[in-house]
Amino acid sequence: MKSKSNLRDRFVIIMAGGRGERFWPVSREKTPKQLITLIGGRSFLQQAVDRVTPIVPIENVFIITNEVQADTVRKQLPKLPKGNVIAEPVGRDTCAAVTLGAAIVGARSTTGVMAVLPADHVIPDEKKFQQVLSDCFDLASRGQAIVTIGIKPTEPATGYGYIHMGEQLPPPTGLKPYKTPFHRVLRFVEKPHHDKAVEYVNSGDYRWNAGMFIWSFVTITEGLQKHQPEMAEACQRWFKVAGTPKLAKVLAKEYPAIKKISIDFALLEHAQNVVAAAGDFEWDDLGSWTALARHLKPDAAGNCAVADFIHVDAERNIVFDARTKNRTPIAIVGLRDSILVQTDDATLVAHKSQAQKIKDLVKRLAEDKKYKKLT
């Protein structure tokens, strides 16, 4: 099948403005989760770029981040043109970032098709992901569809939104079917409670919403015009100065007043033209230290360690040594179901069941002058 979406018309916007809370003390405000290396020898952001460059030219990849992290992003991605790293003056949620991305893509090519992807996901099977994304690009280039990728759930997770999948779409007229099945989207569902999540998974009709979207410049601007006219007007203004030094000045002036709303609420939950690709590849949002254990090989006692680690009677712990100098063995006796993380300037010890409270700890550190430098 010959792709209608020419490679030069394919663009990727990677959203990389997260804060460094969940993986403290390795992640910090200046080096949040997407900029740290936990698995695979490369940061999550570097891996996200590595995954898309086989199917999208590097000069068509843009990173939307914030001013605190922009320099580190550029250092981590030396092959990316410096102007392709755009710093938001303030965080305004994903609809503003998508609108900004659309203005930048449109200034390059009004026939462009863009994928909006998070910077911090784990996708081990890159080839399968690339096949799905390539099919999404092609479908999005052929019509007015807003395309998202739904991940097949492996458990009744309550930390993700869900997509209610409808009937499967036939292939475009006169073409062989895509390798990726596409379905009409009946609705998006917010993070459910456990019983509802069990019901969704058992039905087989729901997928996790992984926050990956693909659409043409024309489709996204028409969608904003219809459902978020103020955003559409902002897109037009930014479109005129995108790719010039004026963009930063205009954003500094306008961005603080932009409505803070997610693209899900702003557009996807209202739109009638949403379709979902079946993302049948291994995927993980890696939301906390406890999730890291899914990607590390445990020892006989269930301990997962990235460290010079020795123990007596310790079970099911996660041990991570991120020190860059003076690394010494970490020895544990009798500890169970705990997280131990060591960096050059801090040590974290937490019970696995309390991992979500690390955010509270970071907040407390920020409030204390003595520890603020650790955030």
Secondary structure by P-SEA (a helix, b strand, c coil): cccccccccbbbbbbccccccccccccccccccccccccccccaaaaaaaacccccccccbbbbbccccaaaaaaaccccccccbbbcccccccaaaaaaaaaaaaaacccbbbbbbbccccccaaaaaaaaaaaaaaaaaccccbbbbbcccccccccbbbbbcccccccccccccccbbbbbbccccccccaaaaaaaaaaccbbbbccbbbbcaaaaaaaaaaccaaaaaaaaaaaaaccccaaaaaaaacccccccccccccccccccbbbbcccccccccccccccccccccccccbbbbccccccccccbbbbbbccccbbbbbbbccccbbbbbbcccbbbbbbcccccaaaaaaaaaaacccccccc
